């Protein structure tokens, strides 16, 4: 789980959307009070923290995180428009694991997140586990759970579900699915995809609606 404390709605939603597509679980907050309330329920694996916030500045929040035994080891990446050398040094000396200045690209931010998680020993978990809407897929253990119930999938069904979940919200054409899962051209019996999607939906049971048909194009995981 990654927590994003950022009061700019557009930036927070962009980061959240991008990270979810990469398989991360994400929660976003615009107010420090909301963020602190969530910390009382669940500790994140990493925090993306803006500095200039309403109610309380990010520097103060960082210091309190480092002073609390529960959150002292939680990795924190600062996101801020303050880009002077003094600000960067102050943030790192206050306990930030990394310091990213605005504006930034999502590819660069994603790379910094992976590096911090890798240093904290949590990168492998994030890489192997996908979770959305009651469906949990672990690529390393080759397991799938639906609302807490383990389901058995064939190799093709597992690959199909994994690809859809990694690209959640995006329409994947039958052509791409055929080339990625079956490694053959789509003009060779593309109905194979439809058959596998149908059986996969049956196995997902109450979560079958997460795989949506986009007529004339293909499928997407919603």
PyMOL commands that place a pseudoatom at each C-alpha (Angstrom):
pseudoatom trace, name=CA, resn=UNK, resi=1, chain=A, elem=C, hetatm=0, pos=[0.000, 0.000, 0.000]
pseudoatom trace, name=CA, resn=UNK, resi=2, chain=A, elem=C, hetatm=0, pos=[1.291, 3.455, -0.974]
pseudoatom trace, name=CA, resn=UNK, resi=3, chain=A, elem=C, hetatm=0, pos=[-0.141, 6.561, 0.692]
pseudoatom trace, name=CA, resn=UNK, resi=4, chain=A, elem=C, hetatm=0, pos=[-0.157, 9.833, -1.269]
pseudoatom trace, name=CA, resn=UNK, resi=5, chain=A, elem=C, hetatm=0, pos=[-0.556, 13.037, 0.763]
pseudoatom trace, name=CA, resn=UNK, resi=6, chain=A, elem=C, hetatm=0, pos=[-0.956, 15.743, -1.883]
pseudoatom trace, name=CA, resn=UNK, resi=7, chain=A, elem=C, hetatm=0, pos=[-3.515, 18.569, -1.823]
pseudoatom trace, name=CA, resn=UNK, resi=8, chain=A, elem=C, hetatm=0, pos=[-3.442, 19.123, -5.603]
pseudoatom trace, name=CA, resn=UNK, resi=9, chain=A, elem=C, hetatm=0, pos=[-6.257, 16.870, -6.856]
pseudoatom trace, name=CA, resn=UNK, resi=10, chain=A, elem=C, hetatm=0, pos=[-4.930, 16.560, -10.405]
pseudoatom trace, name=CA, resn=UNK, resi=11, chain=A, elem=C, hetatm=0, pos=[-1.436, 15.526, -9.285]
pseudoatom trace, name=CA, resn=UNK, resi=12, chain=A, elem=C, hetatm=0, pos=[-2.759, 13.111, -6.654]
pseudoatom trace, name=CA, resn=UNK, resi=13, chain=A, elem=C, hetatm=0, pos=[-5.156, 11.426, -9.092]
pseudoatom trace, name=CA, resn=UNK, resi=14, chain=A, elem=C, hetatm=0, pos=[-2.524, 11.179, -11.832]
pseudoatom trace, name=CA, resn=UNK, resi=15, chain=A, elem=C, hetatm=0, pos=[-0.033, 9.506, -9.487]
pseudoatom trace, name=CA, resn=UNK, resi=16, chain=A, elem=C, hetatm=0, pos=[-2.703, 7.192, -8.096]
pseudoatom trace, name=CA, resn=UNK, resi=17, chain=A, elem=C, hetatm=0, pos=[-3.933, 6.139, -11.517]
pseudoatom trace, name=CA, resn=UNK, resi=18, chain=A, elem=C, hetatm=0, pos=[-0.426, 5.473, -12.799]
pseudoatom trace, name=CA, resn=UNK, resi=19, chain=A, elem=C, hetatm=0, pos=[0.635, 3.445, -9.754]
pseudoatom trace, name=CA, resn=UNK, resi=20, chain=A, elem=C, hetatm=0, pos=[-2.542, 1.368, -9.761]
pseudoatom trace, name=CA, resn=UNK, resi=21, chain=A, elem=C, hetatm=0, pos=[-1.864, 0.416, -13.382]
pseudoatom trace, name=CA, resn=UNK, resi=22, chain=A, elem=C, hetatm=0, pos=[1.507, -0.876, -12.225]
pseudoatom trace, name=CA, resn=UNK, resi=23, chain=A, elem=C, hetatm=0, pos=[-0.113, -3.135, -9.645]
pseudoatom trace, name=CA, resn=UNK, resi=24, chain=A, elem=C, hetatm=0, pos=[0.306, -1.010, -6.516]
pseudoatom trace, name=CA, resn=UNK, resi=25, chain=A, elem=C, hetatm=0, pos=[-2.414, -0.524, -3.933]
pseudoatom trace, name=CA, resn=UNK, resi=26, chain=A, elem=C, hetatm=0, pos=[-2.876, 3.219, -3.416]
pseudoatom trace, name=CA, resn=UNK, resi=27, chain=A, elem=C, hetatm=0, pos=[-4.733, 5.585, -1.098]
pseudoatom trace, name=CA, resn=UNK, resi=28, chain=A, elem=C, hetatm=0, pos=[-4.735, 9.337, -1.653]
pseudoatom trace, name=CA, resn=UNK, resi=29, chain=A, elem=C, hetatm=0, pos=[-5.311, 12.136, 0.867]
pseudoatom trace, name=CA, resn=UNK, resi=30, chain=A, elem=C, hetatm=0, pos=[-5.647, 15.895, 0.469]
pseudoatom trace, name=CA, resn=UNK, resi=31, chain=A, elem=C, hetatm=0, pos=[-5.504, 16.715, 4.188]
pseudoatom trace, name=CA, resn=UNK, resi=32, chain=A, elem=C, hetatm=0, pos=[-2.975, 15.713, 6.853]
pseudoatom trace, name=CA, resn=UNK, resi=33, chain=A, elem=C, hetatm=0, pos=[-5.830, 14.905, 9.246]
pseudoatom trace, name=CA, resn=UNK, resi=34, chain=A, elem=C, hetatm=0, pos=[-7.173, 12.293, 6.790]
pseudoatom trace, name=CA, resn=UNK, resi=35, chain=A, elem=C, hetatm=0, pos=[-3.683, 10.883, 6.359]
pseudoatom trace, name=CA, resn=UNK, resi=36, chain=A, elem=C, hetatm=0, pos=[-3.117, 10.572, 10.113]
pseudoatom trace, name=CA, resn=UNK, resi=37, chain=A, elem=C, hetatm=0, pos=[-6.472, 8.868, 10.584]
pseudoatom trace, name=CA, resn=UNK, resi=38, chain=A, elem=C, hetatm=0, pos=[-5.545, 6.282, 7.930]
pseudoatom trace, name=CA, resn=UNK, resi=39, chain=A, elem=C, hetatm=0, pos=[-2.191, 5.642, 9.645]
pseudoatom trace, name=CA, resn=UNK, resi=40, chain=A, elem=C, hetatm=0, pos=[-4.124, 4.598, 12.719]
pseudoatom trace, name=CA, resn=UNK, resi=41, chain=A, elem=C, hetatm=0, pos=[-5.833, 1.875, 10.678]
pseudoatom trace, name=CA, resn=UNK, resi=42, chain=A, elem=C, hetatm=0, pos=[-3.153, 0.593, 8.268]
pseudoatom trace, name=CA, resn=UNK, resi=43, chain=A, elem=C, hetatm=0, pos=[0.543, 1.322, 7.875]
pseudoatom trace, name=CA, resn=UNK, resi=44, chain=A, elem=C, hetatm=0, pos=[1.653, 1.867, 4.257]
pseudoatom trace, name=CA, resn=UNK, resi=45, chain=A, elem=C, hetatm=0, pos=[4.749, 0.427, 2.645]
pseudoatom trace, name=CA, resn=UNK, resi=46, chain=A, elem=C, hetatm=0, pos=[5.701, 3.875, 1.351]
pseudoatom trace, name=CA, resn=UNK, resi=47, chain=A, elem=C, hetatm=0, pos=[4.498, 7.485, 1.639]
pseudoatom trace, name=CA, resn=UNK, resi=48, chain=A, elem=C, hetatm=0, pos=[4.597, 10.150, -1.087]
pseudoatom trace, name=CA, resn=UNK, resi=49, chain=A, elem=C, hetatm=0, pos=[4.520, 13.402, 0.850]
pseudoatom trace, name=CA, resn=UNK, resi=50, chain=A, elem=C, hetatm=0, pos=[3.982, 16.947, -0.395]
pseudoatom trace, name=CA, resn=UNK, resi=51, chain=A, elem=C, hetatm=0, pos=[5.555, 19.752, 1.647]
pseudoatom trace, name=CA, resn=UNK, resi=52, chain=A, elem=C, hetatm=0, pos=[3.152, 22.657, 1.164]
pseudoatom trace, name=CA, resn=UNK, resi=53, chain=A, elem=C, hetatm=0, pos=[-0.139, 21.424, 2.599]
pseudoatom trace, name=CA, resn=UNK, resi=54, chain=A, elem=C, hetatm=0, pos=[-3.146, 22.866, 4.420]
pseudoatom trace, name=CA, resn=UNK, resi=55, chain=A, elem=C, hetatm=0, pos=[-3.416, 22.238, 8.200]
pseudoatom trace, name=CA, resn=UNK, resi=56, chain=A, elem=C, hetatm=0, pos=[0.248, 21.195, 8.560]
pseudoatom trace, name=CA, resn=UNK, resi=57, chain=A, elem=C, hetatm=0, pos=[3.377, 21.316, 6.396]
pseudoatom trace, name=CA, resn=UNK, resi=58, chain=A, elem=C, hetatm=0, pos=[4.992, 18.154, 5.086]
pseudoatom trace, name=CA, resn=UNK, resi=59, chain=A, elem=C, hetatm=0, pos=[8.247, 18.755, 6.953]
pseudoatom trace, name=CA, resn=UNK, resi=60, chain=A, elem=C, hetatm=0, pos=[6.408, 18.633, 10.271]
pseudoatom trace, name=CA, resn=UNK, resi=61, chain=A, elem=C, hetatm=0, pos=[4.587, 15.461, 9.223]
pseudoatom trace, name=CA, resn=UNK, resi=62, chain=A, elem=C, hetatm=0, pos=[7.878, 13.815, 8.246]
pseudoatom trace, name=CA, resn=UNK, resi=63, chain=A, elem=C, hetatm=0, pos=[9.407, 14.597, 11.639]
pseudoatom trace, name=CA, resn=UNK, resi=64, chain=A, elem=C, hetatm=0, pos=[6.410, 13.125, 13.444]
pseudoatom trace, name=CA, resn=UNK, resi=65, chain=A, elem=C, hetatm=0, pos=[6.578, 9.976, 11.306]
pseudoatom trace, name=CA, resn=UNK, resi=66, chain=A, elem=C, hetatm=0, pos=[10.229, 9.480, 12.195]
pseudoatom trace, name=CA, resn=UNK, resi=67, chain=A, elem=C, hetatm=0, pos=[9.564, 10.137, 15.891]
pseudoatom trace, name=CA, resn=UNK, resi=68, chain=A, elem=C, hetatm=0, pos=[6.825, 7.481, 16.119]
pseudoatom trace, name=CA, resn=UNK, resi=69, chain=A, elem=C, hetatm=0, pos=[7.982, 3.861, 16.602]
pseudoatom trace, name=CA, resn=UNK, resi=70, chain=A, elem=C, hetatm=0, pos=[5.149, 2.578, 14.398]
pseudoatom trace, name=CA, resn=UNK, resi=71, chain=A, elem=C, hetatm=0, pos=[6.088, 4.710, 11.396]
pseudoatom trace, name=CA, resn=UNK, resi=72, chain=A, elem=C, hetatm=0, pos=[9.809, 5.374, 11.930]
pseudoatom trace, name=CA, resn=UNK, resi=73, chain=A, elem=C, hetatm=0, pos=[10.838, 2.800, 9.309]
pseudoatom trace, name=CA, resn=UNK, resi=74, chain=A, elem=C, hetatm=0, pos=[8.175, 3.631, 6.693]
pseudoatom trace, name=CA, resn=UNK, resi=75, chain=A, elem=C, hetatm=0, pos=[9.931, 4.951, 3.542]
pseudoatom trace, name=CA, resn=UNK, resi=76, chain=A, elem=C, hetatm=0, pos=[9.013, 8.534, 2.597]
pseudoatom trace, name=CA, resn=UNK, resi=77, chain=A, elem=C, hetatm=0, pos=[9.540, 10.315, -0.714]
pseudoatom trace, name=CA, resn=UNK, resi=78, chain=A, elem=C, hetatm=0, pos=[9.026, 14.073, -0.633]
pseudoatom trace, name=CA, resn=UNK, resi=79, chain=A, elem=C, hetatm=0, pos=[7.149, 15.646, -3.568]
pseudoatom trace, name=CA, resn=UNK, resi=80, chain=A, elem=C, hetatm=0, pos=[7.569, 19.399, -3.712]
pseudoatom trace, name=CA, resn=UNK, resi=81, chain=A, elem=C, hetatm=0, pos=[8.044, 22.501, -5.815]
pseudoatom trace, name=CA, resn=UNK, resi=82, chain=A, elem=C, hetatm=0, pos=[10.826, 23.604, -3.448]
pseudoatom trace, name=CA, resn=UNK, resi=83, chain=A, elem=C, hetatm=0, pos=[13.889, 22.746, -5.478]
pseudoatom trace, name=CA, resn=UNK, resi=84, chain=A, elem=C, hetatm=0, pos=[16.740, 24.703, -3.895]
pseudoatom trace, name=CA, resn=UNK, resi=85, chain=A, elem=C, hetatm=0, pos=[19.757, 22.798, -2.614]
pseudoatom trace, name=CA, resn=UNK, resi=86, chain=A, elem=C, hetatm=0, pos=[18.914, 23.950, 0.909]
pseudoatom trace, name=CA, resn=UNK, resi=87, chain=A, elem=C, hetatm=0, pos=[15.386, 22.506, 0.701]
pseudoatom trace, name=CA, resn=UNK, resi=88, chain=A, elem=C, hetatm=0, pos=[16.625, 19.189, -0.699]
pseudoatom trace, name=CA, resn=UNK, resi=89, chain=A, elem=C, hetatm=0, pos=[19.275, 18.813, 2.015]
pseudoatom trace, name=CA, resn=UNK, resi=90, chain=A, elem=C, hetatm=0, pos=[16.797, 19.826, 4.730]
pseudoatom trace, name=CA, resn=UNK, resi=91, chain=A, elem=C, hetatm=0, pos=[14.305, 17.209, 3.546]
pseudoatom trace, name=CA, resn=UNK, resi=92, chain=A, elem=C, hetatm=0, pos=[16.865, 14.411, 3.390]
pseudoatom trace, name=CA, resn=UNK, resi=93, chain=A, elem=C, hetatm=0, pos=[18.362, 15.307, 6.767]
pseudoatom trace, name=CA, resn=UNK, resi=94, chain=A, elem=C, hetatm=0, pos=[14.882, 15.340, 8.279]
pseudoatom trace, name=CA, resn=UNK, resi=95, chain=A, elem=C, hetatm=0, pos=[14.554, 11.686, 7.317]
pseudoatom trace, name=CA, resn=UNK, resi=96, chain=A, elem=C, hetatm=0, pos=[13.191, 11.576, 3.761]
pseudoatom trace, name=CA, resn=UNK, resi=97, chain=A, elem=C, hetatm=0, pos=[14.357, 8.566, 1.727]
pseudoatom trace, name=CA, resn=UNK, resi=98, chain=A, elem=C, hetatm=0, pos=[14.224, 10.557, -1.504]
pseudoatom trace, name=CA, resn=UNK, resi=99, chain=A, elem=C, hetatm=0, pos=[13.285, 14.049, -2.710]
pseudoatom trace, name=CA, resn=UNK, resi=100, chain=A, elem=C, hetatm=0, pos=[11.445, 14.601, -6.014]
pseudoatom trace, name=CA, resn=UNK, resi=101, chain=A, elem=C, hetatm=0, pos=[10.852, 18.127, -7.293]
pseudoatom trace, name=CA, resn=UNK, resi=102, chain=A, elem=C, hetatm=0, pos=[7.844, 19.263, -9.328]
pseudoatom trace, name=CA, resn=UNK, resi=103, chain=A, elem=C, hetatm=0, pos=[7.178, 19.044, -12.175]
pseudoatom trace, name=CA, resn=UNK, resi=104, chain=A, elem=C, hetatm=0, pos=[8.189, 15.414, -12.550]
pseudoatom trace, name=CA, resn=UNK, resi=105, chain=A, elem=C, hetatm=0, pos=[7.493, 12.607, -15.021]
pseudoatom trace, name=CA, resn=UNK, resi=106, chain=A, elem=C, hetatm=0, pos=[5.647, 9.488, -13.898]
pseudoatom trace, name=CA, resn=UNK, resi=107, chain=A, elem=C, hetatm=0, pos=[8.302, 7.173, -15.324]
pseudoatom trace, name=CA, resn=UNK, resi=108, chain=A, elem=C, hetatm=0, pos=[10.972, 8.897, -13.251]
pseudoatom trace, name=CA, resn=UNK, resi=109, chain=A, elem=C, hetatm=0, pos=[8.793, 8.874, -10.121]
pseudoatom trace, name=CA, resn=UNK, resi=110, chain=A, elem=C, hetatm=0, pos=[7.994, 5.187, -10.613]
pseudoatom trace, name=CA, resn=UNK, resi=111, chain=A, elem=C, hetatm=0, pos=[11.699, 4.429, -10.885]
pseudoatom trace, name=CA, resn=UNK, resi=112, chain=A, elem=C, hetatm=0, pos=[12.426, 6.312, -7.651]
pseudoatom trace, name=CA, resn=UNK, resi=113, chain=A, elem=C, hetatm=0, pos=[9.604, 4.445, -5.882]
pseudoatom trace, name=CA, resn=UNK, resi=114, chain=A, elem=C, hetatm=0, pos=[10.981, 1.075, -6.997]
pseudoatom trace, name=CA, resn=UNK, resi=115, chain=A, elem=C, hetatm=0, pos=[14.465, 2.054, -5.845]
pseudoatom trace, name=CA, resn=UNK, resi=116, chain=A, elem=C, hetatm=0, pos=[13.241, 3.082, -2.391]
pseudoatom trace, name=CA, resn=UNK, resi=117, chain=A, elem=C, hetatm=0, pos=[11.127, -0.060, -2.023]
pseudoatom trace, name=CA, resn=UNK, resi=118, chain=A, elem=C, hetatm=0, pos=[14.081, -2.152, -3.140]
pseudoatom trace, name=CA, resn=UNK, resi=119, chain=A, elem=C, hetatm=0, pos=[16.314, -0.576, -0.492]
pseudoatom trace, name=CA, resn=UNK, resi=120, chain=A, elem=C, hetatm=0, pos=[13.645, -1.185, 2.141]
pseudoatom trace, name=CA, resn=UNK, resi=121, chain=A, elem=C, hetatm=0, pos=[13.293, -4.846, 1.116]
pseudoatom trace, name=CA, resn=UNK, resi=122, chain=A, elem=C, hetatm=0, pos=[9.687, -4.535, -0.115]
pseudoatom trace, name=CA, resn=UNK, resi=123, chain=A, elem=C, hetatm=0, pos=[10.164, -4.431, -3.878]
pseudoatom trace, name=CA, resn=UNK, resi=124, chain=A, elem=C, hetatm=0, pos=[9.629, -8.133, -4.530]
pseudoatom trace, name=CA, resn=UNK, resi=125, chain=A, elem=C, hetatm=0, pos=[6.255, -8.168, -2.799]
pseudoatom trace, name=CA, resn=UNK, resi=126, chain=A, elem=C, hetatm=0, pos=[5.020, -5.271, -4.871]
pseudoatom trace, name=CA, resn=UNK, resi=127, chain=A, elem=C, hetatm=0, pos=[6.295, -6.830, -8.063]
pseudoatom trace, name=CA, resn=UNK, resi=128, chain=A, elem=C, hetatm=0, pos=[4.587, -10.188, -7.599]
pseudoatom trace, name=CA, resn=UNK, resi=129, chain=A, elem=C, hetatm=0, pos=[1.231, -9.256, -6.056]
pseudoatom trace, name=CA, resn=UNK, resi=130, chain=A, elem=C, hetatm=0, pos=[-1.708, -7.649, -7.856]
pseudoatom trace, name=CA, resn=UNK, resi=131, chain=A, elem=C, hetatm=0, pos=[-4.905, -6.783, -6.006]
pseudoatom trace, name=CA, resn=UNK, resi=132, chain=A, elem=C, hetatm=0, pos=[-8.131, -5.167, -7.176]
pseudoatom trace, name=CA, resn=UNK, resi=133, chain=A, elem=C, hetatm=0, pos=[-11.834, -5.462, -6.441]
pseudoatom trace, name=CA, resn=UNK, resi=134, chain=A, elem=C, hetatm=0, pos=[-11.600, -8.612, -4.337]
pseudoatom trace, name=CA, resn=UNK, resi=135, chain=A, elem=C, hetatm=0, pos=[-9.204, -10.399, -6.717]
pseudoatom trace, name=CA, resn=UNK, resi=136, chain=A, elem=C, hetatm=0, pos=[-5.647, -11.048, -5.465]
pseudoatom trace, name=CA, resn=UNK, resi=137, chain=A, elem=C, hetatm=0, pos=[-3.107, -12.545, -7.879]
pseudoatom trace, name=CA, resn=UNK, resi=138, chain=A, elem=C, hetatm=0, pos=[0.427, -13.505, -6.830]
pseudoatom trace, name=CA, resn=UNK, resi=139, chain=A, elem=C, hetatm=0, pos=[2.757, -14.156, -9.758]
pseudoatom trace, name=CA, resn=UNK, resi=140, chain=A, elem=C, hetatm=0, pos=[5.525, -15.697, -7.648]
pseudoatom trace, name=CA, resn=UNK, resi=141, chain=A, elem=C, hetatm=0, pos=[3.249, -18.162, -5.871]
pseudoatom trace, name=CA, resn=UNK, resi=142, chain=A, elem=C, hetatm=0, pos=[1.017, -18.618, -8.948]
pseudoatom trace, name=CA, resn=UNK, resi=143, chain=A, elem=C, hetatm=0, pos=[-2.117, -18.215, -6.820]
pseudoatom trace, name=CA, resn=UNK, resi=144, chain=A, elem=C, hetatm=0, pos=[-5.402, -16.371, -7.285]
pseudoatom trace, name=CA, resn=UNK, resi=145, chain=A, elem=C, hetatm=0, pos=[-7.885, -15.568, -4.524]
pseudoatom trace, name=CA, resn=UNK, resi=146, chain=A, elem=C, hetatm=0, pos=[-11.379, -14.191, -5.117]
pseudoatom trace, name=CA, resn=UNK, resi=147, chain=A, elem=C, hetatm=0, pos=[-12.955, -12.594, -2.022]
pseudoatom trace, name=CA, resn=UNK, resi=148, chain=A, elem=C, hetatm=0, pos=[-10.703, -14.773, 0.137]
pseudoatom trace, name=CA, resn=UNK, resi=149, chain=A, elem=C, hetatm=0, pos=[-11.446, -17.982, -1.759]
pseudoatom trace, name=CA, resn=UNK, resi=150, chain=A, elem=C, hetatm=0, pos=[-8.641, -19.597, -3.759]
pseudoatom trace, name=CA, resn=UNK, resi=151, chain=A, elem=C, hetatm=0, pos=[-9.499, -20.493, -7.347]
pseudoatom trace, name=CA, resn=UNK, resi=152, chain=A, elem=C, hetatm=0, pos=[-7.642, -22.797, -9.719]
pseudoatom trace, name=CA, resn=UNK, resi=153, chain=A, elem=C, hetatm=0, pos=[-6.726, -21.393, -13.131]
pseudoatom trace, name=CA, resn=UNK, resi=154, chain=A, elem=C, hetatm=0, pos=[-5.025, -22.924, -16.140]
pseudoatom trace, name=CA, resn=UNK, resi=155, chain=A, elem=C, hetatm=0, pos=[-1.723, -21.406, -17.276]
pseudoatom trace, name=CA, resn=UNK, resi=156, chain=A, elem=C, hetatm=0, pos=[-3.461, -19.453, -20.064]
pseudoatom trace, name=CA, resn=UNK, resi=157, chain=A, elem=C, hetatm=0, pos=[-6.225, -18.197, -17.754]
pseudoatom trace, name=CA, resn=UNK, resi=158, chain=A, elem=C, hetatm=0, pos=[-3.619, -17.092, -15.202]
pseudoatom trace, name=CA, resn=UNK, resi=159, chain=A, elem=C, hetatm=0, pos=[-1.629, -15.257, -17.860]
pseudoatom trace, name=CA, resn=UNK, resi=160, chain=A, elem=C, hetatm=0, pos=[-4.764, -13.632, -19.227]
pseudoatom trace, name=CA, resn=UNK, resi=161, chain=A, elem=C, hetatm=0, pos=[-5.904, -12.419, -15.798]
pseudoatom trace, name=CA, resn=UNK, resi=162, chain=A, elem=C, hetatm=0, pos=[-2.413, -11.161, -14.931]
pseudoatom trace, name=CA, resn=UNK, resi=163, chain=A, elem=C, hetatm=0, pos=[-2.127, -9.155, -18.156]
pseudoatom trace, name=CA, resn=UNK, resi=164, chain=A, elem=C, hetatm=0, pos=[-5.584, -7.627, -17.716]
pseudoatom trace, name=CA, resn=UNK, resi=165, chain=A, elem=C, hetatm=0, pos=[-4.906, -6.667, -14.083]
pseudoatom trace, name=CA, resn=UNK, resi=166, chain=A, elem=C, hetatm=0, pos=[-1.541, -5.109, -14.906]
pseudoatom trace, name=CA, resn=UNK, resi=167, chain=A, elem=C, hetatm=0, pos=[-3.293, -2.942, -17.500]
pseudoatom trace, name=CA, resn=UNK, resi=168, chain=A, elem=C, hetatm=0, pos=[-6.421, -2.212, -15.494]
pseudoatom trace, name=CA, resn=UNK, resi=169, chain=A, elem=C, hetatm=0, pos=[-8.632, 0.432, -17.026]
pseudoatom trace, name=CA, resn=UNK, resi=170, chain=A, elem=C, hetatm=0, pos=[-7.054, -0.023, -20.456]
pseudoatom trace, name=CA, resn=UNK, resi=171, chain=A, elem=C, hetatm=0, pos=[-8.689, -1.870, -23.337]
pseudoatom trace, name=CA, resn=UNK, resi=172, chain=A, elem=C, hetatm=0, pos=[-6.573, -4.786, -24.571]
pseudoatom trace, name=CA, resn=UNK, resi=173, chain=A, elem=C, hetatm=0, pos=[-7.422, -5.911, -28.077]
pseudoatom trace, name=CA, resn=UNK, resi=174, chain=A, elem=C, hetatm=0, pos=[-7.811, -9.568, -28.982]
pseudoatom trace, name=CA, resn=UNK, resi=175, chain=A, elem=C, hetatm=0, pos=[-4.751, -9.134, -31.184]
pseudoatom trace, name=CA, resn=UNK, resi=176, chain=A, elem=C, hetatm=0, pos=[-2.584, -8.079, -28.254]
pseudoatom trace, name=CA, resn=UNK, resi=177, chain=A, elem=C, hetatm=0, pos=[-3.949, -10.826, -26.001]
pseudoatom trace, name=CA, resn=UNK, resi=178, chain=A, elem=C, hetatm=0, pos=[-3.284, -13.466, -28.648]
pseudoatom trace, name=CA, resn=UNK, resi=179, chain=A, elem=C, hetatm=0, pos=[0.253, -12.228, -29.210]
pseudoatom trace, name=CA, resn=UNK, resi=180, chain=A, elem=C, hetatm=0, pos=[1.051, -11.892, -25.500]
pseudoatom trace, name=CA, resn=UNK, resi=181, chain=A, elem=C, hetatm=0, pos=[-0.554, -15.056, -24.104]
pseudoatom trace, name=CA, resn=UNK, resi=182, chain=A, elem=C, hetatm=0, pos=[-0.638, -17.428, -27.063]
pseudoatom trace, name=CA, resn=UNK, resi=183, chain=A, elem=C, hetatm=0, pos=[2.312, -15.869, -28.928]
pseudoatom trace, name=CA, resn=UNK, resi=184, chain=A, elem=C, hetatm=0, pos=[0.544, -16.254, -32.255]
pseudoatom trace, name=CA, resn=UNK, resi=185, chain=A, elem=C, hetatm=0, pos=[-1.097, -13.873, -34.703]
pseudoatom trace, name=CA, resn=UNK, resi=186, chain=A, elem=C, hetatm=0, pos=[-4.674, -12.850, -33.928]
pseudoatom trace, name=CA, resn=UNK, resi=187, chain=A, elem=C, hetatm=0, pos=[-5.942, -14.039, -37.290]
pseudoatom trace, name=CA, resn=UNK, resi=188, chain=A, elem=C, hetatm=0, pos=[-5.353, -17.617, -36.087]
pseudoatom trace, name=CA, resn=UNK, resi=189, chain=A, elem=C, hetatm=0, pos=[-8.620, -18.346, -34.307]
pseudoatom trace, name=CA, resn=UNK, resi=190, chain=A, elem=C, hetatm=0, pos=[-9.080, -15.188, -32.254]
pseudoatom trace, name=CA, resn=UNK, resi=191, chain=A, elem=C, hetatm=0, pos=[-12.258, -16.685, -30.752]
pseudoatom trace, name=CA, resn=UNK, resi=192, chain=A, elem=C, hetatm=0, pos=[-9.884, -18.589, -28.465]
pseudoatom trace, name=CA, resn=UNK, resi=193, chain=A, elem=C, hetatm=0, pos=[-9.616, -15.412, -26.410]
pseudoatom trace, name=CA, resn=UNK, resi=194, chain=A, elem=C, hetatm=0, pos=[-13.388, -15.173, -26.009]
pseudoatom trace, name=CA, resn=UNK, resi=195, chain=A, elem=C, hetatm=0, pos=[-13.607, -18.791, -24.839]
pseudoatom trace, name=CA, resn=UNK, resi=196, chain=A, elem=C, hetatm=0, pos=[-10.889, -18.281, -22.225]
pseudoatom trace, name=CA, resn=UNK, resi=197, chain=A, elem=C, hetatm=0, pos=[-12.433, -15.023, -21.014]
pseudoatom trace, name=CA, resn=UNK, resi=198, chain=A, elem=C, hetatm=0, pos=[-15.769, -16.798, -20.582]
pseudoatom trace, name=CA, resn=UNK, resi=199, chain=A, elem=C, hetatm=0, pos=[-14.275, -19.621, -18.486]
pseudoatom trace, name=CA, resn=UNK, resi=200, chain=A, elem=C, hetatm=0, pos=[-12.175, -17.118, -16.517]
pseudoatom trace, name=CA, resn=UNK, resi=201, chain=A, elem=C, hetatm=0, pos=[-15.281, -15.117, -15.663]
pseudoatom trace, name=CA, resn=UNK, resi=202, chain=A, elem=C, hetatm=0, pos=[-17.006, -18.260, -14.452]
pseudoatom trace, name=CA, resn=UNK, resi=203, chain=A, elem=C, hetatm=0, pos=[-14.120, -18.990, -12.100]
pseudoatom trace, name=CA, resn=UNK, resi=204, chain=A, elem=C, hetatm=0, pos=[-14.084, -15.416, -10.798]
pseudoatom trace, name=CA, resn=UNK, resi=205, chain=A, elem=C, hetatm=0, pos=[-17.681, -15.896, -9.669]
pseudoatom trace, name=CA, resn=UNK, resi=206, chain=A, elem=C, hetatm=0, pos=[-19.020, -12.778, -7.945]
pseudoatom trace, name=CA, resn=UNK, resi=207, chain=A, elem=C, hetatm=0, pos=[-16.105, -10.752, -9.390]
pseudoatom trace, name=CA, resn=UNK, resi=208, chain=A, elem=C, hetatm=0, pos=[-16.806, -11.724, -13.013]
pseudoatom trace, name=CA, resn=UNK, resi=209, chain=A, elem=C, hetatm=0, pos=[-17.973, -8.197, -13.872]
pseudoatom trace, name=CA, resn=UNK, resi=210, chain=A, elem=C, hetatm=0, pos=[-14.416, -6.895, -13.307]
pseudoatom trace, name=CA, resn=UNK, resi=211, chain=A, elem=C, hetatm=0, pos=[-13.595, -8.151, -16.802]
pseudoatom trace, name=CA, resn=UNK, resi=212, chain=A, elem=C, hetatm=0, pos=[-15.533, -5.908, -19.143]
pseudoatom trace, name=CA, resn=UNK, resi=213, chain=A, elem=C, hetatm=0, pos=[-16.176, -6.546, -22.834]
pseudoatom trace, name=CA, resn=UNK, resi=214, chain=A, elem=C, hetatm=0, pos=[-15.528, -3.553, -25.094]
pseudoatom trace, name=CA, resn=UNK, resi=215, chain=A, elem=C, hetatm=0, pos=[-17.466, -4.377, -28.244]
pseudoatom trace, name=CA, resn=UNK, resi=216, chain=A, elem=C, hetatm=0, pos=[-15.445, -4.281, -31.409]
pseudoatom trace, name=CA, resn=UNK, resi=217, chain=A, elem=C, hetatm=0, pos=[-12.140, -3.985, -29.531]
pseudoatom trace, name=CA, resn=UNK, resi=218, chain=A, elem=C, hetatm=0, pos=[-11.450, -6.483, -26.763]
pseudoatom trace, name=CA, resn=UNK, resi=219, chain=A, elem=C, hetatm=0, pos=[-11.474, -6.577, -22.983]
pseudoatom trace, name=CA, resn=UNK, resi=220, chain=A, elem=C, hetatm=0, pos=[-10.418, -4.552, -19.962]
pseudoatom trace, name=CA, resn=UNK, resi=221, chain=A, elem=C, hetatm=0, pos=[-10.146, -5.073, -16.215]
pseudoatom trace, name=CA, resn=UNK, resi=222, chain=A, elem=C, hetatm=0, pos=[-12.162, -2.381, -14.428]
for i in range(1, 222): cmd.bond("trace and resi %d" % i, "trace and resi %d" % (i + 1))
show_as sticks, trace
zoom trace
